[in-house]
Amino acid sequence: MGNLLKALEFSHKVVARVIKPGDRVVDATAGNGHDTLFLAKMVGEKGKVFVFDIQKQAISNTRELLLKNDLLERVQLFNDNHGKIVNYLSEEVSTVMFNLGYLPGSNKEIITRPETTIEALKGALNLLSLKGVITIVVYTGHPGGEEEWLNLEKFLLSLNSNDFSVLIYKYINQRQAPFLIAIEKMKY
């Protein structure tokens, strides 16, 4: 392994610079719970992690991982689409993490979709605190992944640069490698 960080590793570095104990944060795609576990450790005893996934298996996997690490009390799990984030939350959050694609080890036909991801992003941008950060790890190597990225890119390019800074961290010579999008809220 080289010295350069992979997209997921870099996403953790980015949010670690933002999250303070007691913060409210979101894992918009529970998956197997690894980002949720990371966030639960970062927010501390007084913080809260709100977690979304449409798959019951993802919620179950995440719950098990949190129980093993005695961190379930810091987390609220929602077995629902991340596009409905504003139906569940109205409080400000410092960080929102997305990990797009499909649940590893599961049905590869159940994937994140551009329309719900963009809906979730719009909600997340509204909930985000000043200097708060959204990270999106994008996978394009599966059916539907490239389409999701093209729609996502169009949306991100439409964001006002006075309001949001948008970064891409990507290996340009590794076509199938996941990459990171990071968004920072610059003003309300």
Buried (B, 14 or more C-beta within 10 A) or exposed (E): EEEEBBBBEBBBEBBEEBBEEEBBBBBBBBBBBBBBBBBBBBBEEEBBBBBBBBBEBBBBBBBEBBEEEEBBEBBBBBBBBBBBBBEBBEEEBBBBBBBBBBBEEBEEEEBBBBEBBBBBBBBBBBBBBEEBBBBBBBBBEBEBBEEBBEBBBEEBEEBEEEEBEBBEBBEEEEEEBBBBBBBBBEEE
